[in-house]
Amino acid sequence: MANNVKPRVRVQKTATKGEVVEIKTLISHNMESGRRKGKDGKLVPRSIINKFTVTFNGKPVFSSDWAPSISANPYMSFFAKVNESGEFAFKWMDDDGSVYDSTAKITVA
Amino acid sequence: MSTKQALSALTRREALLLAAGATMVVAGGVVLKSGTAHADTKMVDDAIMKLIGAKKPVEGKITFDLPQIAENGNTVPVGVTVESPMTADNYVKSVHLFADGNPAPEVASLHFTPLSGKASAATRMRLAKTQNIVAVAEMSDGSVFRAQQEVKVTIGGCGG
């Protein structure tokens, strides 16, 4: 399912140096498990996002491998320690090779 | 031997026979269960072995944020937090999540770095039925921790 995939990311706009901030992400995706039968009685082939990665100013912060057991429209929240102003880059890798991405800026006062 | 004693002896023998029978039924149940399409404890152990090798996990350090009862197995919130200072030389490398009653036990692997600040993450997962959620945490020093918690599922979420 490569259409209508819309990533959403929520990161606070400012932080103090060394603060650990919570980041929430959501992406619309069917996450077809490959075990469900369609109307014709045949198995619908697997089509999921299998990997999610986050970097801050190019440095890895967090990543996750997903199995078909992850729900449709996958949600993921996690934390990041910010020592400087910069940009988070989020990437979701689809089984079909597509990559969906999003970014978020944060200013350290 | 009085009648009373004979009776009690018989009851004991019967009791033993009954117990033996019950054991066989239970054993049969286990055999049947492993024949179904769902994962079981052994499959979870195999999956863990594949990811971390032959290391022996120790209980502790991991806290779940899981509902006791999930009404909809299609989307069950799951959060996991591992105690750690998250410094450059002492942090949580990965946390692997498994569900022992799903068609495939793997749920997700979370990979942290010292930049994560806190070894904690949350997502939503599908659960086919009432089952145990298992988390295995790999630390930067090579030690491994494990925890598990049961979730009761009212409606399964694997579209079977």
Chai-1 contact restraints between the chains, C-beta under 6 A:
chainA,res_idxA,chainB,res_idxB,connection_type,confidence,min_distance_angstrom,max_distance_angstrom,comment,restraint_id
A,V20,B,G117,contact,1.0,0.0,6.0,A-B,restraint_1
A,V20,B,K118,contact,1.0,0.0,6.0,A-B,restraint_2
A,R35,B,P103,contact,1.0,0.0,6.0,A-B,restraint_3
A,R36,B,G159,contact,1.0,0.0,6.0,A-B,restraint_4
A,P60,B,T113,contact,1.0,0.0,6.0,A-B,restraint_5
A,V61,B,L115,contact,1.0,0.0,6.0,A-B,restraint_6
A,V61,B,S116,contact,1.0,0.0,6.0,A-B,restraint_7
A,F62,B,S116,contact,1.0,0.0,6.0,A-B,restraint_8
A,S63,B,H111,contact,1.0,0.0,6.0,A-B,restraint_9
A,S64,B,A108,contact,1.0,0.0,6.0,A-B,restraint_10
A,S64,B,L110,contact,1.0,0.0,6.0,A-B,restraint_11
A,D65,B,S109,contact,1.0,0.0,6.0,A-B,restraint_12
A,W66,B,A108,contact,1.0,0.0,6.0,A-B,restraint_13
A,A67,B,E106,contact,1.0,0.0,6.0,A-B,restraint_14
A,A67,B,V107,contact,1.0,0.0,6.0,A-B,restraint_15
A,S69,B,A99,contact,1.0,0.0,6.0,A-B,restraint_16
A,S69,B,N102,contact,1.0,0.0,6.0,A-B,restraint_17
A,S69,B,V107,contact,1.0,0.0,6.0,A-B,restraint_18
A,S69,B,M125,contact,1.0,0.0,6.0,A-B,restraint_19
A,S69,B,R126,contact,1.0,0.0,6.0,A-B,restraint_20
A,I70,B,M125,contact,1.0,0.0,6.0,A-B,restraint_21
A,S71,B,T75,contact,1.0,0.0,6.0,A-B,restraint_22
A,S71,B,R124,contact,1.0,0.0,6.0,A-B,restraint_23
A,S71,B,M125,contact,1.0,0.0,6.0,A-B,restraint_24
A,S71,B,R126,contact,1.0,0.0,6.0,A-B,restraint_25
A,Y75,B,T123,contact,1.0,0.0,6.0,A-B,restraint_26
A,Y75,B,R124,contact,1.0,0.0,6.0,A-B,restraint_27
A,M76,B,T123,contact,1.0,0.0,6.0,A-B,restraint_28
A,S77,B,A122,contact,1.0,0.0,6.0,A-B,restraint_29
A,F78,B,A121,contact,1.0,0.0,6.0,A-B,restraint_30
A,F79,B,S116,contact,1.0,0.0,6.0,A-B,restraint_31
A,F79,B,G117,contact,1.0,0.0,6.0,A-B,restraint_32
A,F79,B,K118,contact,1.0,0.0,6.0,A-B,restraint_33
A,F79,B,S120,contact,1.0,0.0,6.0,A-B,restraint_34
A,A80,B,G117,contact,1.0,0.0,6.0,A-B,restraint_35
A,K81,B,L115,contact,1.0,0.0,6.0,A-B,restraint_36
A,K81,B,G117,contact,1.0,0.0,6.0,A-B,restraint_37
